[in-house]
Amino acid sequence: MTNRIKCLLFFALAAALTASGAARASDWPMFMNDAANSGCASAPVNLPLAPKWSFNAGAKIVASPVKSADKVFIATRDGVLFSLNAYTGELIWRFEAGARISAAPAAADGRVFISSLDGVAQGIDAATGNVVWRHSTGGMNAGSPTVALGKVFLGSGHPHNSVIALDAATGSLLWRYAVGQPVLSTPAVTDAALWVGAGDGAFHGLNPDTGAPFAVVRTRGLIYSASPSILAGIAFGAAGEFDKNVYAFSTGDGAHKWTASPVPGDSQVKVSSVSSCGGRAFISIGYPDQKIAAFDAASGGILWTQNAGSAEGKNFHPSPVVAGNIVFAASAEGTVRAFDAASGSALASLSIGSSISATPAVADGMIFVASYDGVVSAFFGADAAPPVVSLSGPAPNQLTGGEILVSGTVSDSNLERYSIEVGEGAAPESWTALDTVYGKNVSNGAIGVWSPASDIDSGVYSFRITAYDVAGNSASKTVSFRLDNDPPQFAGLQSISLSEDGGSIILSWSPAADESAPLTYPIYMSEGPGGQNFSSPVRVAAGLSYELSGLASGTTYYFVVRASDAFGNEDSNTVELSAVPTKDTQSSGSLVAARLYIPRSGELVEVPGGEGALDSEGRKTILLVDSQNRTLLSYTDTFLTSLKADGKDFVEISVNVYDVNGAQAPGIAVSVSGETRIMSGAAAASRAALSSPPPRTTNRLGRSVFQISSAQAGDFLIQADVDGHDYGPAFRVAYQAPPLSISEAHAYPNPWRPSVSSKLCFAGLMAGAPSSVIIRLFDIRGSLVREIFAPDADTGSLTPNGSYSNLACWDGTNNAGKPLASGVYLYNILASDGTERINITGKFSVAR
């Protein structure tokens, strides 16, 4: 049975609750970790360090590694970007940029952004390594991109010598600020300010939305690759060479805060980018020896300095990075040293064996180091605590089936992976591995979904979830449940009859037997024996009988009724009964209701029963006569058969204006107009019109034909104006709905900034008529934060570009009415028309 499970079962993580490539709080997704260039990890790394894995990239590396979700991205000087499993070092994909890369990539929202020395910036799909967009800056790109506020910020060198902002989704240029000298450092960005160093020896303050400059801070040197860092409204930076100072200034206006010189004895210095957190700032500075210096962020007081080894002959200084109370400093001589952040005491030293140019990355209790000779190494910190694993669903001994949600918590600050297994019985003798998930904590959410194949036996099964942290600690939980994989026992359709007027068919059956409830009864219909489509019922009944109307008289209809349990198990009986309606009540494509609308006068009346009259060609007509029973107008619907709303078919409505006593009826003008709706049934009644077709008018004697496109199916009014008085029956032109489908679903604007737009909307290309749309929003941990039920006030309205239909819009609050914080969120669109069910997932970000 184990082999059958392995071969026949499908297991998939709940896509609505996880996002491939979505950066987590514990990641290090860009140079110096974040948009502020803080250089500080969100979680500590404990000593001692031990090797985890290594990968030889085959070329020199000067660009820093970054980590996002379960991947590490690293670029080499020969222009190759590698995607590695962050926990095993295994190669996932490689991308050849075509030019030298000396800057760290940046990962955000499922993409990796790189810049190369040929002046090209590119957005790469993080999952596949495929190019999403390319943009030529026109200059040498040596600095790393910074991703924030839905934009990619990037400096470029000669001859462009500018700072640019690109749309992160499309790569299109949003703005450009010309500095006049090479911009090789990495921008530090907040919601209100961007600061970047340039070859003119100045730090430039720009508006991140517009690129407009608002301040310039001058140094005494030339700023190359050293980048500023921002902490609590203060920016820190250094120039280097003959300028031995570190500068601190206000991010709001560039006002001077302090200047410090930690290496006064060095004649000239090389400097790194600054890191800042916990009230302190740190820098690697000096020559020929590399020193690590710590400052009080508020006052500039030098807290401590430590020697990090010789940098003689080397033209680079990796930046110090901070994890908890430890500062890790990679050195040009090939050593990673650890210092106490408060006192500067030396804590540990780790030899890499080759010079290090790139700043390390710190995430998930690991430190990732790229040596100049092309080897990327991962080291993990000491950790004795196992992960936390708990299961909340399925409940022990719970009867379940269909898509079985495995829910609970898998959590560890340094989680590496968790595995999911299934076995037969309450105490399985063997387990079958279903999936292994790397780097994703789950907090009281969906761990996975199991869909057993139809030929798997019902009975008792068990799930086992085992979690591992990066240090190798593990924890495991199991739960046993009862699988219902059998359909109900059902005898099928037992009787069929006509309604009293002969226009409807009544189906009846006896109850099915099954352990799960509620039971439903899908009804399948065809116009030939054995022709039912068992993937698409025409109706789903909850009781033991059902009356179908809207059928054509004289047509034989064949029915099969099946039983379905609460888990979607459906029996396969083929008991078929047929009946022939004797009265035509078909609604699709024909006149289904008629009433005379006489707002001002009783002069004109409708002939009793006139809606059932036929014209000379046997078509249905509605007659409008005067008080002497003389026909003035008749309306004819050409089509009496079901129409499919494919945008091509149309209904022809013939309007005949008659003579009265041999003379033309005086002053009659007839128009056909109406409104189009995107939903049917009760949902349609609550919806405003999507669009109104323009009225079509005739005032000539005789027959005029109005064509109503199936794309405009809705409620129409035939209106007659007789000597200034309005008359006419209103009726509905109804069509057989096409299968429900939603394509190109997306959230916009994405990322969403509430200060710019009051709502975030979900839209797509929709066919068919959904009776319900539910949009569920989750945070990145998989916790449900909001449910949106459509239709709402925006459902069916067009997007600003007119290309899509809105499904629903959202004001940014959770189910408790409180605004959601900035971050990445996941959406799950569930739509149904009673037959088809659609499940779509995606992600968006909020930037407050």
Buried (B, 14 or more C-beta within 10 A) or exposed (E): BBEBBEEEBEBEBBBBBBBBBBBBEBBBBBBBBBBBBBBBBBBBBBBEBEEBBBBEBEBBBBBBBBBBBBBBBBBBBBBBBBBBBBBBBEEBBEBEBEBBBBBBBBBBBBBBBBBBBBBBBBBBBBBEBEEBBEBEBBBBBBBBBBBBBBBBBBBBBEEBBBBBBBBBBEBEEBBBBEBEBBBBBBBBBBBEBBBBBBBBBBBBBBBBBEBEBBBEBEBEBBBBBBBBBBBEEBBBBBBBBEBBBBBBBBBBEBEEBBEBBBBEEBEEBBBBBBBBBBEBBBBBBBBBBBBBBBBBBBEBEBBBBBEBBBBEEBEBBBBBBBBBEBBBBBBBBBBBBBBBBBEBEEBEEBEBEBBBBBBBBBBBBBBBBBBBBBBBBBBBBEBEEBBBBEBBBBEEEEBBBBBBBBBBBBBBBBBBBBBBBBBBEBEBEEBBEBBEBBBBBBBBBBBBBBBBEEEBEBEBBBBBBBBBBBBEBBBBBBBBBBBBBBBBEBBBBBEBBBBEEBBBBBBBBEEBEBEBEEBBBBBBBBEEEEEBEEEEBBBEBEEBBBBBBBBBEEEEBBBBBBBBBBBEBBBEBEBBBBBBBEBBBBBBBBBBEBEBBBEEEEEBBBBEEBBEBEBEEEBBBBBBBBEEEEBBBBBBBBBBEBBBBEEEBBBEBBBBBBEBEEEEBEEBBBBBBBBBBBBBEEBBEEBEBBBEBEEBBBEEBEEBEBEBBBBBBBBBBBBBBBEEBBBBBBBBBBBBBBEBBBEEBBBBBBBBBBEEEEBBBBBBEBBBBBBBBBBBBBBBBBBBBBEBEBBBEBBBBEBEEEEBBBBBBBEBEBEEEEEBEBBBBBBBBBBBBBBBEBEBBBBBBBBE
